[in-house]
Amino acid sequence: MEFSVVEMGYDRGQVDSCLADLAERLARMVAQADVAAGTNEELAGVRVAAAQLRDFLADARSDSHLPSHRMQRLIASAEEEAAGILLRARAELTAAREEARQLRDRVYAEAMQARRDFEAALHARRMRAHQVDEILRTVQVVTVPADQAPAEDGPAGAAPGQPQPDPSWVPDRSTAQV
């Protein structure tokens, strides 16, 4: 940036305009960094430094008696700092996007595995239901008239003289297989 030389230094209006422009650009960069970083604590220090630079630029506007080379160094320093803030914010944003992509991929893979597991369980249940239906098709139900009640000596169809099961016996369900 070049300023017109006047009687005693540079044109104050041009310098003030330049400083205002730099302050505005710095404010936009800080806002972009805030949006990109969200509530990231790492960039809290960067935000403080940017605010200090903004305040420094505001103070520098009122110090028009500074030599031109010092002003140029200050402006260059402010621009470098702003570029650094923007670079760090972009790096944070890139890292956050990568982390989000990895999370999305992992969740998708887990959802697909859950769907495969569900479909396998559903298929197994349908197969069992089909097997039960097949078994039930082969079962014949015989209705016994009431006047042909089973004999006192055992269940219907038991041969006389055979040992009868103990009616108080209960199977042990802890070892039973389903």
C-alpha positions in Angstrom: 0.0 0.0 0.0 1.3 3.4 -0.9 0.3 6.7 0.6 0.6 10.1 -0.8 3.4 12.2 0.8 2.2 15.5 2.2 4.1 18.3 4.0 4.7 16.4 7.2 4.4 12.6 6.6 1.6 10.8 4.8 -1.9 11.7 3.9 -3.8 11.2 7.2 -7.1 10.3 5.4 -5.4 7.6 3.3 -3.8 6.1 6.4 -7.0 6.2 8.4 -8.9 4.6 5.5 -6.3 1.9 5.2 -6.4 1.1 8.9 -10.2 1.0 8.8 -10.1 -1.4 5.9 -7.6 -3.6 7.7 -9.7 -3.6 10.9 -12.7 -4.6 8.9 -10.9 -7.4 7.2 -9.5 -8.6 10.6 -13.0 -8.5 12.1 -14.4 -10.6 9.2 -11.6 -13.1 9.7 -12.2 -13.3 13.4 -15.9 -13.9 12.7 -15.1 -16.6 10.2 -12.8 -18.2 12.7 -15.5 -18.1 15.4 -18.0 -19.8 13.1 -15.5 -22.4 12.0 -14.3 -23.2 15.5 -17.6 -23.0 17.4 -16.8 -23.2 21.1 -13.3 -24.7 20.6 -11.2 -23.7 23.6 -8.0 -23.9 21.6 -8.9 -20.9 19.6 -10.0 -18.9 22.6 -6.4 -17.6 22.9 -6.4 -16.8 19.1 -9.6 -14.8 19.5 -8.1 -12.8 22.4 -5.0 -12.1 20.3 -7.2 -11.0 17.4 -9.2 -8.7 19.7 -5.9 -7.2 20.9 -4.8 -6.6 17.3 -8.1 -5.0 16.5 -7.6 -2.7 19.6 -4.1 -2.0 18.6 -5.2 -1.0 15.1 -7.8 1.3 16.6 -5.1 2.9 18.7 -2.7 3.1 15.7 -5.3 5.1 13.8 -5.1 7.8 16.4 -1.3 7.8 16.3 -0.8 9.4 12.9 2.6 10.7 13.9 4.2 7.2 13.7 6.9 6.9 11.1 5.8 5.2 7.9 8.1 2.2 8.1 6.8 1.4 11.6 3.2 1.7 10.4 4.0 -0.6 7.5 5.5 -3.2 10.0 2.4 -2.9 12.2 0.1 -3.4 9.2 2.2 -6.3 8.0 2.2 -7.9 11.4 -1.6 -7.5 11.7 -2.1 -9.1 8.3 0.2 -12.0 9.2 -1.6 -12.5 12.5 -5.0 -12.5 10.7 -3.7 -14.9 8.1 -2.5 -17.2 10.9 -5.9 -17.0 12.6 -7.6 -17.9 9.3 -5.2 -20.8 8.7 -5.7 -22.3 12.1 -9.5 -21.9 11.8 -9.4 -23.7 8.4 -7.3 -26.5 9.9 -9.8 -26.9 12.7 -12.7 -27.0 10.3 -10.9 -29.6 8.1 -10.3 -31.7 11.2 -13.9 -31.4 12.4 -15.2 -32.4 8.9 -12.9 -35.4 8.8 -14.0 -36.5 12.3 -17.7 -36.0 11.3 -17.1 -38.1 8.1 -15.5 -40.9 10.1 -18.3 -40.9 12.6 -20.9 -40.9 9.8 -19.1 -43.9 8.1 -18.9 -45.8 11.4 -22.6 -45.2 12.3 -23.6 -46.3 8.7 -21.5 -49.5 9.0 -23.1 -50.2 12.4 -26.6 -49.6 11.0 -26.0 -51.9 8.1 -24.7 -54.6 10.4 -27.8 -54.2 12.6 -30.0 -54.5 9.5 -28.2 -57.7 8.4 -28.5 -59.1 11.9 -32.2 -58.3 12.0 -32.8 -59.8 8.6 -31.0 -63.0 9.6 -33.0 -63.2 12.8 -36.3 -62.6 10.9 -35.3 -65.3 8.3 -34.5 -67.8 11.1 -37.9 -67.0 12.8 -39.7 -67.6 9.5 -37.9 -70.9 9.0 -38.9 -72.0 12.5 -42.5 -71.0 11.9 -42.5 -72.9 8.6 -41.1 -76.0 10.4 -43.8 -75.7 13.0 -46.5 -75.4 10.3 -45.1 -78.5 8.6 -45.2 -80.5 11.9 -48.7 -79.3 12.6 -49.9 -80.4 9.2 -48.9 -84.0 10.0 -50.6 -84.1 13.4 -54.0 -85.7 13.5 -56.5 -84.7 16.1 -58.8 -87.5 17.2 -61.9 -86.7 19.1 -62.8 -89.3 21.8 -66.4 -89.5 22.8 -67.1 -89.0 26.5 -68.6 -92.4 27.0 -65.2 -93.9 25.9 -63.2 -92.4 28.7 -59.8 -93.9 29.4 -59.5 -96.7 31.9 -58.6 -96.1 35.5 -55.3 -98.0 35.2 -53.4 -95.5 33.0 -53.5 -93.0 30.2 -55.3 -93.7 27.0 -53.3 -96.1 24.8 -51.1 -97.4 27.7 -50.8 -101.1 27.8 -52.2 -102.7 31.0 -49.5 -103.7 33.5 -46.9 -101.2 32.2 -45.3 -98.8 34.8 -47.1 -95.5 34.9 -45.3 -92.1 35.0 -45.2 -90.3 38.3 -47.8 -87.4 38.1 -45.8 -85.3 40.7 -42.6 -85.4 38.6 -41.6 -81.9 37.1 -38.8 -81.7 34.5 -35.7 -79.7 35.4 -35.9 -76.7 33.1 -32.3 -75.5 33.8 -30.9 -78.3 31.6 -33.8 -78.7 29.2 -32.9 -77.7 25.6 -35.3 -75.7 23.6 
